[in-house]
Amino acid sequence: MDEIVIEAQPRTTLGKKVRALRRTGATPIHVYGRDMEPASLQADTHAVVQALNEVGFTTPLTVKVNGDAHFVIVREVQRHPVSDLLLHVDFMAVSRTERREASVPLHFEGEPPAAREEGAMLSEDLHELVLEALPTDMPAALTVDVGMLADADSVIHASDIALPPGVTLVTEPDALVARIVFRRIAEEAPGAEVVEGEEGAAEAEGAEGTPAEGAPSEGA
């Protein structure tokens, strides 16, 4: 992937006045990190949205302002709860040479042959893996091919997912990512009530040993 760059400008509009800033097509952003003074900036909204769509929360990008270049990752994105309008973005500066941990989302694709059996269904147990890598090596997402679930006993563990060079798995290798589970199919008589578990067993036992209300007891 080519380097993604956001051209930004210093921001003097703060507080409630940022609403007017957004109406001009600019989004307030904030850049902070070790060995730097936090910077309140603004950038073209279209450019920010396009960058966010490409990098997610793991891939680094560069924010340039007044000749300075900040190597950053997305830390927090604020959107309007109703309109989903982009309100504010926080970027955190990171080192190009320091390995870091990140939660990388999993994208499931394919169709598991084992799920074609009656009552079978795919269970996605994990939706992200924690990885360690240099910022430039960290993937934005990982693909999980569930087509390898060929039979009912098949499972996909974290260690089964291929990682790019230079990337280390932090999540437990034996952690379940995907598997086949079976729905319980109960055959019921029309109008019959099925009671499951210990509570149901107790109710059934009580129904057998306790006279119905209003019925004569033994020896009466």
Secondary structure, DSSP 8 states (H G I E B T S, - for coil): ----EEEEEE----GGGHHHHHHTTEEEEEEE-TTS--EEEEEEHHHHHHHHHHHTTTS-EEEEETTEEEEEEEEEEEE-TTT--EEEEEEEE--TTS-EEEEEEEEEES--GGGGSTTEEEEE--SEEEEEE-TTT--S-EEEEGGG--STT-EEEGGGS---TT-EE-S-TT-EEEEEEE-------TT-----HHHHHHHHHHHHHS--TTS--TT-
